[in-house]
């Protein structure tokens, strides 16, 4: 069985996910979504430093199409419901 491919909805908290998932051999972070350009740039820098290849998105619909097994909603808690429903 291959790794579980995970997406992170929220680059700011996604940085923490990069660090956490790097030590879990069964999981691979594959994509990050955020509309905040500064957060995306910070996440890109961290991914480069860690040697992690990620896809970065600013559009939910494009992120939604990425080949992933699961998504961690690391955006604002008050925004989870509509995205969780759509992702299910």
C-alpha positions in Angstrom: 0.0 0.0 0.0 1.3 3.5 -0.9 1.4 6.6 1.2 -1.7 8.5 2.0 -1.6 11.7 0.0 -2.8 14.7 2.1 -3.6 18.3 1.2 -3.5 21.2 3.6 -6.2 23.9 3.3 -4.3 26.8 4.9 -0.6 27.5 4.3 0.1 29.2 7.6 -0.8 26.1 9.6 0.3 24.0 6.7 3.9 24.7 7.6 3.4 22.9 10.8 1.8 20.0 8.9 4.9 19.8 6.7 7.1 19.4 9.8 4.7 16.8 11.4 4.1 14.7 8.3 7.8 14.6 7.4 8.3 12.1 10.3 5.3 9.9 9.5 6.4 7.4 6.8 2.8 6.4 5.7 1.8 10.0 4.9 2.8 12.5 2.2 1.7 16.1 2.1 1.2 16.8 -1.6 -0.7 20.1 -1.9 -1.3 23.4 0.0 -4.1 25.9 -0.6 -4.1 29.5 0.6 -5.2 32.8 -0.8 -2.7 34.7 1.3 0.4 35.2 -0.9 2.7 35.7 2.1 1.7 32.5 3.7 2.2 30.6 0.5 5.6 32.1 0.0 6.6 31.1 3.6 5.3 27.6 2.9 7.2 27.3 -0.3 10.4 28.4 1.4 9.9 25.8 4.1 9.1 23.1 1.6 12.3 24.0 -0.3 14.4 23.9 2.9 12.9 20.5 3.7 13.2 19.1 0.2 9.5 18.5 -0.1 7.8 18.8 -3.5 4.4 20.3 -3.1 1.7 21.8 -5.4 0.5 25.2 -4.3 -2.9 26.6 -5.0 -4.8 29.9 -4.4 -8.0 28.6 -6.0 -10.1 26.0 -4.1 -11.5 24.4 -7.3 -8.0 23.7 -8.6 -6.9 22.4 -5.2 -10.0 20.2 -5.1 -9.0 18.5 -8.4 -5.5 17.6 -7.1 -4.9 13.8 -6.6 -5.3 13.5 -2.8 -6.7 10.9 -0.4 -7.5 13.4 2.4 -7.5 17.1 3.3 -6.7 18.7 6.6 -8.7 21.9 7.0 -6.1 24.2 8.6 -8.0 27.3 7.6 -10.1 29.4 10.0 -12.4 27.2 12.1 -15.4 29.4 11.2 -14.9 28.5 7.5 -14.6 24.7 7.9 -18.2 23.6 7.2 -18.7 24.5 3.6 -15.3 23.2 2.5 -15.7 20.0 4.5 -19.1 19.3 2.9 -17.7 20.0 -0.5 -14.6 17.8 0.0 -16.8 14.8 1.2 
